[in-house]
Amino acid sequence: MLNDDDAWSWVHAAAAGDSAAFGRLYEEYAGEIHRFVRRRTISAELAEDLTQDTFVRALRAIGTVTDQGRPVAAWLVTIARNLILDHAKSARTAARCSPTRPSRTAPGCAARRTASSRSSTVGRSSPRSGT
């Protein structure tokens, strides 16, 4: 098991552009993050996707993270937990707004319908324009 000082040195190296350091972080923590996500999701495929998304998000934020006395694993678990929650929220909204369900008028659905109707009319001529 990697000690926290070494893990944070890899984070700092990755922030400085060392892609091998980020690769070492991935190798060290991917299994732990995948197990965390898998226990909280309904499918292995979703767990794999969210695990990958965790590391993508970590890479994007690598230059801004600071060692606050917590393990690197805690930072990665926090990212994974937020992705799980985001996924659950979007899945609930999608289910509530389904055209086959009577609860289409649930909060948040109007905005989704408005956005989707706007995107479906792009490229069509307007009846008012006469074109």
Backbone as ProteinMPNN parsed JSONL, in Angstrom:
{"seq_chain_A": "MLNDDDAWSWVHAAAAGDSAAFGRLYEEYAGEIHRFVRRRTISAELAEDLTQDTFVRALRAIGTVTDQGRPVAAWLVTIARNLILDHAKSARTAARCSPTRPSRTAPGCAARRTASSRSSTVGRSSPRSGT", "coords_chain_A": {"N_chain_A": [[0.844, -1.19, 0.0], [0.485, 2.212, -0.737], [2.033, 5.003, 0.79], [0.699, 8.086, 2.143], [2.287, 10.401, 1.756], [3.916, 9.733, -0.439], [1.906, 9.345, -2.341], [0.798, 11.926, -2.532], [3.027, 13.212, -3.546], [3.088, 12.124, -6.087], [0.721, 13.219, -7.061], [1.419, 15.946, -7.126], [3.526, 15.815, -8.966], [2.139, 14.939, -11.223], [0.517, 17.154, -11.583], [2.427, 18.921, -12.424], [2.839, 18.05, -14.932], [3.746, 15.465, -15.349], [2.917, 12.689, -16.844], [3.307, 9.993, -16.34], [3.3, 9.871, -13.586], [0.622, 10.378, -13.02], [-0.405, 8.098, -14.159], [0.613, 6.193, -12.388], [-0.847, 6.881, -10.112], [-3.404, 6.192, -11.022], [-3.077, 3.397, -11.403], [-2.628, 2.648, -8.762], [-4.981, 3.404, -7.376], [-7.31, 2.817, -8.879], [-8.593, 0.301, -8.6], [-9.596, 0.392, -5.947], [-11.324, 2.616, -6.114], [-13.087, 1.687, -8.082], [-14.273, -0.503, -6.718], [-15.577, 0.906, -4.665], [-17.428, 2.429, -6.169], [-18.826, 0.399, -7.52], [-20.197, -0.937, -5.491], [-22.226, 0.809, -5.108], [-23.74, 1.167, -7.344], [-25.919, 0.033, -10.032], [-24.978, -1.593, -12.052], [-22.189, -3.336, -13.513], [-21.064, -2.188, -15.761], [-21.824, 0.515, -15.576], [-20.45, 1.148, -13.249], [-17.821, 0.879, -14.157], [-17.739, 2.949, -16.058], [-18.198, 5.216, -14.415], [-15.996, 5.033, -12.748], [-13.899, 5.512, -14.558], [-14.65, 8.112, -15.298], [-14.216, 9.364, -12.884], [-11.422, 9.465, -12.718], [-10.857, 10.98, -14.966], [-12.024, 13.412, -14.253], [-10.458, 13.933, -12.007], [-7.969, 14.281, -13.213], [-8.458, 16.615, -14.65], [-8.702, 18.385, -12.542], [-6.299, 18.306, -11.271], [-4.335, 20.253, -10.995], [-5.345, 21.992, -9.151], [-5.897, 20.802, -6.737], [-5.146, 20.398, -3.273], [-3.023, 19.231, -0.667], [-4.573, 18.556, 2.179], [-4.083, 17.3, 4.499], [-5.463, 14.972, 4.275], [-5.915, 11.687, 2.891], [-4.984, 10.869, -0.518], [-6.724, 9.069, -1.616], [-9.135, 9.774, -0.375], [-9.773, 12.15, -1.652], [-10.215, 11.194, -4.27], [-12.341, 9.414, -3.803], [-14.28, 11.228, -3.014], [-14.714, 12.612, -5.421], [-15.712, 10.452, -6.941], [-18.024, 9.796, -5.45], [-19.526, 12.153, -5.829], [-19.959, 11.995, -8.587], [-21.531, 9.675, -8.699], [-23.804, 10.572, -7.319], [-24.587, 12.67, -9.044], [-25.21, 11.155, -11.306], [-27.358, 9.628, -10.326], [-29.234, 11.647, -9.792], [-29.69, 12.672, -12.395], [-30.745, 10.417, -13.597], [-33.105, 10.053, -12.148], [-34.475, 12.405, -12.859], [-34.715, 12.011, -15.611], [-36.367, 9.754, -15.609], [-38.688, 10.774, -14.407], [-39.463, 12.584, -16.321], [-40.113, 11.188, -18.535], [-41.742, 10.57, -21.625], [-43.629, 8.573, -21.591], [-44.646, 8.406, -19.105], [-46.997, 9.5, -16.637], [-46.122, 11.595, -15.033], [-44.911, 13.721, -16.293], [-44.95, 16.413, -15.882], [-43.432, 17.009, -13.733], [-41.23, 18.866, -11.52], [-38.591, 20.47, -13.234], [-38.902, 19.1, -15.594], [-40.162, 20.675, -17.529], [-38.205, 22.471, -18.34], [-36.44, 20.684, -19.521], [-38.059, 19.723, -21.618], [-38.455, 22.09, -23.054], [-35.838, 22.718, -23.854], [-35.292, 20.438, -25.412], [-37.252, 20.672, -27.378], [-36.471, 23.001, -28.62], [-34.015, 22.19, -29.705], [-34.902, 20.281, -31.473], [-36.143, 21.755, -33.42], [-34.243, 23.125, -34.733], [-32.886, 24.148, -37.754], [-35.21, 23.812, -39.172], [-37.67, 25.468, -41.146], [-39.356, 28.401, -40.148], [-42.846, 28.674, -39.488], [-43.878, 31.198, -39.494], [-42.129, 32.721, -40.938], [-42.508, 32.178, -43.551], [-40.885, 30.659, -45.148]], "CA_chain_A": [[0.0, 0.0, 0.0], [1.212, 3.461, -0.902], [1.806, 5.951, 1.885], [0.086, 9.338, 1.69], [3.3, 11.339, 1.267], [4.263, 9.329, -1.802], [0.746, 9.593, -3.199], [0.719, 13.369, -2.785], [4.14, 13.598, -4.432], [2.643, 11.765, -7.43], [-0.267, 14.228, -7.46], [2.151, 17.17, -7.474], [4.259, 15.54, -10.203], [1.148, 14.92, -12.306], [0.115, 18.553, -11.786], [3.53, 19.559, -13.146], [2.88, 17.534, -16.29], [4.293, 14.107, -15.418], [1.809, 11.766, -17.111], [3.603, 8.705, -15.699], [2.878, 9.987, -12.185], [-0.828, 10.177, -12.987], [-0.592, 6.675, -14.434], [0.854, 5.465, -11.133], [-2.025, 7.121, -9.266], [-4.476, 5.369, -11.556], [-2.795, 1.997, -11.081], [-2.736, 2.457, -7.319], [-6.299, 3.676, -6.803], [-8.444, 2.445, -9.728], [-9.323, -0.827, -8.015], [-10.331, 0.865, -4.767], [-12.421, 3.474, -6.564], [-14.062, 0.832, -8.758], [-15.032, -1.235, -5.685], [-16.454, 1.888, -4.013], [-18.509, 2.771, -7.088], [-19.602, -0.81, -7.832], [-21.116, -1.221, -4.373], [-23.264, 1.835, -5.053], [-24.402, 1.28, -8.641], [-26.701, -1.15, -10.387], [-24.357, -2.447, -13.067], [-20.731, -3.306, -13.626], [-20.715, -1.247, -16.83], [-21.947, 1.861, -15.014], [-19.329, 1.308, -12.314], [-16.606, 1.115, -14.95], [-17.827, 4.297, -16.622], [-18.03, 6.218, -13.368], [-14.604, 4.963, -12.3], [-13.114, 6.245, -15.547], [-15.004, 9.524, -15.171], [-13.553, 9.854, -11.671], [-10.03, 9.785, -13.026], [-10.862, 12.094, -15.918], [-12.281, 14.619, -13.463], [-9.272, 14.159, -11.174], [-6.925, 14.832, -14.072], [-8.814, 18.015, -14.942], [-8.555, 19.195, -11.323], [-5.03, 17.952, -10.625], [-3.567, 21.453, -10.695], [-5.99, 22.81, -8.117], [-6.057, 20.064, -5.486], [-4.076, 20.612, -2.295], [-2.936, 18.272, 0.433], [-5.153, 19.144, 3.384], [-3.917, 16.32, 5.559], [-6.296, 13.805, 4.005], [-5.319, 10.821, 1.87], [-5.363, 11.052, -1.919], [-7.91, 8.227, -1.823], [-10.313, 10.524, 0.072], [-10.087, 13.085, -2.745], [-10.776, 10.416, -5.371], [-13.648, 8.908, -3.371], [-15.195, 12.373, -3.056], [-15.071, 12.796, -6.83], [-16.566, 9.318, -7.328], [-19.318, 9.953, -4.778], [-20.254, 13.219, -6.515], [-20.403, 11.468, -9.883], [-22.643, 8.751, -8.428], [-24.97, 11.398, -6.996], [-24.999, 13.337, -10.285], [-25.853, 10.152, -12.154], [-28.653, 9.291, -9.734], [-30.141, 12.785, -10.011], [-30.076, 12.745, -13.803], [-31.589, 9.253, -13.881], [-34.43, 10.34, -11.58], [-35.101, 13.423, -13.685], [-35.071, 11.383, -16.883], [-37.506, 8.866, -15.372], [-39.867, 11.605, -14.146], [-39.809, 13.35, -17.518], [-40.329, 10.275, -19.644], [-43.012, 10.825, -22.304], [-44.575, 7.477, -21.354], [-45.084, 8.439, -17.708], [-47.917, 10.605, -16.395], [-45.532, 12.65, -14.209], [-44.092, 14.566, -17.166], [-44.973, 17.801, -15.435], [-42.626, 17.129, -12.515], [-40.272, 19.977, -11.587], [-37.397, 20.216, -14.042], [-39.243, 18.516, -16.885], [-40.489, 21.739, -18.488], [-36.945, 22.977, -18.89], [-35.902, 19.658, -20.414], [-38.885, 19.701, -22.823], [-38.187, 23.313, -23.797], [-34.526, 22.568, -24.494], [-35.347, 19.422, -26.461], [-38.058, 21.155, -28.496], [-35.638, 23.963, -29.346], [-33.009, 21.487, -30.498], [-35.546, 19.533, -32.557], [-36.595, 22.664, -34.458], [-33.098, 23.751, -35.396], [-32.757, 23.771, -39.146], [-36.527, 23.852, -39.83], [-38.126, 26.823, -41.421], [-40.394, 28.88, -39.252], [-44.099, 28.886, -40.208], [-44.125, 32.637, -39.593], [-41.21, 33.365, -41.875], [-42.95, 31.923, -44.901], [-39.886, 29.944, -45.944]], "C_chain_A": [[0.882, 1.244, 0.0], [0.98, 4.372, 0.296], [1.352, 7.292, 1.31], [1.104, 10.336, 1.15], [3.709, 11.013, -0.164], [3.115, 9.621, -2.77], [0.625, 11.079, -3.523], [1.875, 13.838, -3.66], [3.804, 13.228, -5.876], [1.619, 12.777, -7.947], [0.449, 15.498, -7.917], [2.948, 16.988, -8.768], [3.308, 15.539, -11.393], [0.68, 16.341, -12.62], [1.175, 19.318, -12.572], [3.7, 19.0, -14.558], [3.434, 16.137, -16.453], [3.15, 13.101, -15.598], [2.045, 10.398, -16.489], [3.173, 8.723, -14.231], [1.371, 9.795, -12.079], [-1.165, 8.721, -13.28], [-0.382, 5.825, -13.188], [-0.309, 5.664, -10.168], [-3.192, 6.25, -9.715], [-4.27, 3.91, -11.178], [-3.002, 1.71, -9.597], [-4.181, 2.511, -6.823], [-7.49, 3.216, -7.634], [-9.258, 1.296, -9.135], [-10.168, -0.409, -6.822], [-11.533, 1.724, -5.161], [-13.497, 2.64, -7.259], [-14.897, 0.055, -7.737], [-16.022, -0.305, -4.972], [-17.673, 2.182, -4.893], [-19.408, 1.561, -7.34], [-20.593, -1.149, -6.738], [-22.3, -0.268, -4.35], [-24.01, 2.02, -6.373], [-25.058, -0.042, -9.012], [-26.032, -2.055, -11.4], [-22.844, -2.284, -13.071], [-20.29, -2.294, -14.683], [-20.778, 0.19, -16.332], [-20.798, 2.135, -14.052], [-18.028, 1.579, -13.057], [-16.593, 2.524, -15.529], [-17.57, 5.366, -15.566], [-16.621, 6.2, -12.778], [-13.71, 5.732, -13.265], [-13.384, 7.744, -15.454], [-14.36, 10.149, -13.938], [-12.129, 10.284, -11.981], [-9.907, 10.892, -14.071], [-11.062, 13.407, -15.16], [-11.085, 14.943, -12.571], [-8.157, 14.78, -12.008], [-7.198, 16.292, -14.401], [-8.556, 18.925, -13.745], [-7.19, 19.057, -10.669], [-4.213, 19.189, -10.24], [-4.135, 22.291, -9.575], [-6.111, 22.109, -6.77], [-4.862, 20.324, -4.576], [-4.152, 19.55, -1.21], [-3.434, 18.972, 1.694], [-5.086, 18.16, 4.554], [-4.776, 15.086, 5.395], [-5.626, 12.967, 2.92], [-5.795, 11.174, 0.458], [-6.628, 10.241, -2.21], [-9.181, 8.959, -1.415], [-10.751, 11.516, -1.005], [-10.766, 12.337, -3.886], [-12.154, 9.863, -5.03], [-14.683, 10.035, -3.394], [-15.642, 12.644, -4.49], [-16.036, 11.696, -7.268], [-17.957, 9.448, -6.716], [-20.149, 11.036, -5.47], [-20.747, 12.77, -7.882], [-21.576, 10.507, -9.725], [-23.918, 9.547, -8.149], [-25.488, 12.129, -8.232], [-25.74, 12.36, -11.198], [-27.248, 9.812, -11.623], [-29.667, 10.408, -9.953], [-30.605, 12.838, -11.461], [-30.973, 11.567, -14.183], [-33.002, 9.468, -13.339], [-35.17, 11.365, -12.432], [-35.542, 12.829, -15.009], [-36.293, 10.487, -16.713], [-38.783, 9.677, -15.153], [-40.357, 12.279, -15.417], [-40.077, 12.477, -18.728], [-41.677, 10.553, -20.3], [-44.047, 9.732, -22.073], [-45.098, 7.466, -19.924], [-45.972, 9.644, -17.481], [-47.296, 11.768, -15.622], [-44.63, 13.579, -15.014], [-44.023, 16.003, -16.693], [-44.21, 17.999, -14.135], [-41.645, 18.283, -12.659], [-39.031, 19.576, -12.377], [-37.723, 19.674, -15.418], [-39.536, 19.583, -17.927], [-39.227, 22.27, -19.127], [-36.345, 21.968, -19.849], [-36.698, 19.611, -21.707], [-38.607, 20.924, -23.683], [-36.866, 23.2, -24.548], [-34.59, 21.553, -25.624], [-36.197, 19.894, -27.631], [-37.294, 22.187, -29.305], [-34.647, 23.24, -30.226], [-33.649, 20.712, -31.638], [-36.035, 20.446, -33.67], [-35.452, 23.361, -35.166], [-33.016, 23.245, -36.825], [-34.093, 23.734, -39.887], [-36.897, 25.29, -40.11], [-39.264, 27.16, -40.488], [-41.677, 29.095, -40.041], [-44.387, 30.381, -40.383], [-43.27, 33.299, -40.657], [-41.625, 33.157, -43.324], [-41.935, 31.193, -45.757], [-40.071, 28.478, -45.872]], "O_chain_A": [[1.909, 1.29, 0.677], [-0.151, 4.5, 0.767], [1.591, 7.592, 0.14], [0.818, 11.046, 0.185], [3.834, 11.907, -1.0], [3.338, 10.09, -3.886], [0.376, 11.444, -4.672], [1.711, 14.775, -4.442], [4.195, 13.944, -6.798], [1.641, 13.148, -9.121], [0.127, 16.057, -8.965], [3.032, 17.912, -9.577], [3.633, 16.077, -12.451], [0.474, 16.689, -13.783], [0.854, 20.256, -13.301], [4.593, 19.421, -15.294], [3.581, 15.66, -17.578], [2.498, 12.712, -14.629], [1.087, 9.706, -16.143], [2.734, 7.704, -13.698], [0.889, 9.13, -11.162], [-2.107, 8.173, -12.708], [-1.108, 4.858, -12.957], [-0.713, 4.726, -9.481], [-3.881, 5.645, -8.894], [-5.192, 3.259, -10.685], [-3.497, 0.645, -9.229], [-4.56, 1.741, -5.94], [-8.609, 3.225, -7.121], [-10.488, 1.328, -9.169], [-11.325, -0.813, -6.702], [-12.623, 1.574, -4.609], [-14.688, 2.864, -7.046], [-16.116, -0.031, -7.886], [-17.163, -0.685, -4.712], [-18.808, 2.181, -4.415], [-20.631, 1.698, -7.368], [-21.704, -1.599, -7.018], [-23.278, -0.515, -3.645], [-24.825, 2.934, -6.502], [-24.8, -1.083, -8.407], [-26.476, -3.187, -11.593], [-22.303, -1.246, -12.689], [-19.27, -1.624, -14.523], [-19.893, 0.992, -16.628], [-20.238, 3.231, -14.044], [-17.227, 2.412, -12.633], [-15.571, 3.208, -15.499], [-16.814, 6.308, -15.798], [-16.111, 7.237, -12.356], [-12.861, 6.516, -12.84], [-12.457, 8.551, -15.522], [-14.002, 11.326, -13.949], [-11.688, 11.35, -11.551], [-8.943, 11.658, -14.051], [-10.357, 14.388, -15.398], [-10.74, 16.112, -12.401], [-7.479, 15.703, -11.555], [-6.28, 17.111, -14.429], [-8.229, 20.1, -13.913], [-6.954, 19.64, -9.611], [-3.476, 19.159, -9.254], [-3.474, 23.212, -9.093], [-6.397, 22.756, -5.762], [-3.726, 20.453, -5.034], [-5.227, 19.044, -0.888], [-2.778, 19.877, 2.209], [-5.915, 18.187, 5.464], [-4.817, 14.238, 6.286], [-4.851, 13.492, 2.12], [-6.886, 11.714, 0.279], [-7.495, 10.682, -2.963], [-10.217, 8.777, -2.056], [-11.945, 11.701, -1.244], [-11.78, 12.795, -4.411], [-13.041, 9.848, -5.882], [-15.838, 9.809, -3.756], [-16.824, 12.88, -4.739], [-17.059, 11.976, -7.893], [-18.958, 9.231, -7.399], [-21.35, 10.855, -5.675], [-21.85, 13.134, -8.288], [-22.508, 10.523, -10.529], [-24.982, 9.231, -8.68], [-26.698, 12.201, -8.445], [-26.767, 12.699, -11.786], [-28.203, 9.721, -12.394], [-30.828, 10.143, -10.266], [-31.792, 13.029, -11.724], [-31.871, 11.719, -15.012], [-33.982, 9.109, -13.991], [-36.362, 11.209, -12.695], [-36.642, 13.12, -15.479], [-37.166, 10.461, -17.581], [-39.844, 9.308, -15.657], [-41.555, 12.519, -15.566], [-40.249, 12.988, -19.835], [-42.666, 10.753, -19.595], [-45.231, 9.946, -22.334], [-45.906, 6.609, -19.568], [-45.738, 10.703, -18.064], [-47.898, 12.841, -15.562], [-43.69, 14.158, -14.471], [-43.112, 16.735, -17.078], [-44.329, 19.047, -13.5], [-41.264, 18.645, -13.773], [-38.494, 18.481, -12.205], [-36.899, 19.776, -16.327], [-39.191, 19.411, -19.096], [-39.189, 22.494, -20.337], [-35.797, 22.349, -20.883], [-36.116, 19.476, -22.784], [-38.529, 20.816, -24.907], [-36.78, 23.542, -25.728], [-34.007, 21.774, -26.685], [-35.898, 19.553, -28.775], [-37.437, 22.256, -30.525], [-34.449, 23.625, -31.378], [-33.013, 20.502, -32.671], [-36.32, 19.966, -34.767], [-35.681, 24.116, -36.112], [-33.072, 22.039, -37.067], [-34.107, 23.634, -41.114], [-36.487, 26.207, -39.399], [-40.041, 26.29, -40.093], [-41.632, 29.636, -41.146], [-45.072, 30.773, -41.328], [-43.652, 34.328, -41.215], [-41.16, 33.862, -44.219], [-42.102, 31.112, -46.974], [-39.312, 27.729, -46.486]]}, "name": "protein", "num_of_chains": 1, "seq": "MLNDDDAWSWVHAAAAGDSAAFGRLYEEYAGEIHRFVRRRTISAELAEDLTQDTFVRALRAIGTVTDQGRPVAAWLVTIARNLILDHAKSARTAARCSPTRPSRTAPGCAARRTASSRSSTVGRSSPRSGT"}
